[in-house]
């Protein structure tokens, strides 16, 4: 995606406001609200990196552990029959259901 910025493992989605004629966004997938904006493509990239750095510095100053954008843990809801089929397959392959889901996601994402 062309509107996603990344810096030090943090991600931001950039949007454009035609009324204000400015690019803006926020650091995604953390509980804290950290926003950034810029008037140009180069400016928004710089503003995002500065927002991440500022967030990390502020956390350090106040003794807070910075939120991590993705922990590797999430809930997946599927139909009961698919859950059963996946559980059986994981047993047949002698791997955990988490491993099976991870492998399936990796395969799907690599093809996207």
N, C-alpha and C positions, 0 to 999 in steps of 0.2 A: 504494500500500500504506500502510496506516495505521501500521505499526510501523517505518517508516524515518524516521530523523532526518537532516537535512543541515545542515552548517555549514562555510563556507569551502571548499566542494568536497569535503568529507569526508562519509562516510555511516556511520551506525550502525543496526543492527537491534536493536530493543528486544524483550526477552522478559520474561516474568513468572514468578517463582518463588513458587508458593503456599506452599511449606514455609517460606521465609524472609520471605514477604510483601513482596517488593521487586522493582522493575523493574531489569533489568540489560542490558548489552550491551557491544559492543566496536566500535572503529572497523574497518570492513570494508575489504578490498582493499589493505591495506598489510602489509609484512612485520613491522613492529613490533607488539607486543601492547599495545594501549591499551584499558583497560576503563573502564566507568562504571556507576554505579547510583544509584537514587533511590527514594523511597517513594511518590511521587505522579507523575502525568503531568507536571505542571509541574516537579517536581523532577528527573525524568529528562531533560527537555529542557535544563534548566540544567546538569546534570551532564555531559551530552554536549558542550555548547558549551565548558564548562570543560576537559574532557578534550582536546578539539581544541586549544584555546589553550595548555594545558600542554604538549602534545606539540610544538607549534610552538616554544614558548619553550625547551623542553629541547633540541630539535635545534639551535636557534640558540646556546645556551650551550655545547654540546659541539662545535660546528662541523660538525654533520652536516646534510646536505641531507634535508629531510623527504621521506618516500615520498609519491608522488602516487597517489591511489586508482585512477585509470584513465589509462593512457597513450595510448589510442587504437589500441593494437596487441594483437591476440590471434590465436590459431590457430583455424581452423575446419576441422572434418573432415566431409566429405560423401562420398556415394557417387561413384565414378569417373565414372559417366554424367552426374550433375548437374554435377560439376566441368567436364567437357567441354562441356556445353551452356552453362554460364555463361561459360567461356573464349571459346567461339565467339561468343556474344552480345556480349560486351565488345569483341571484335575488329570485329564488324559495326557497333557503335555508336561505334567509334573512341575507347573509353575503357579504362582499366585494369581488370583484374579486381577490384582493391581498390575502385575507384570504383563498379563495378556492385554489389558486395556492400554497400558503404556506402549506396547508394541504396535497395537492397532492404530493408536493415535500417531505414532511416529511414521508408520507406513502411509497413512492418509495425508499427513502434513507434508511429507517429502514429495508426494505426487501433486500437491496443489500448486 
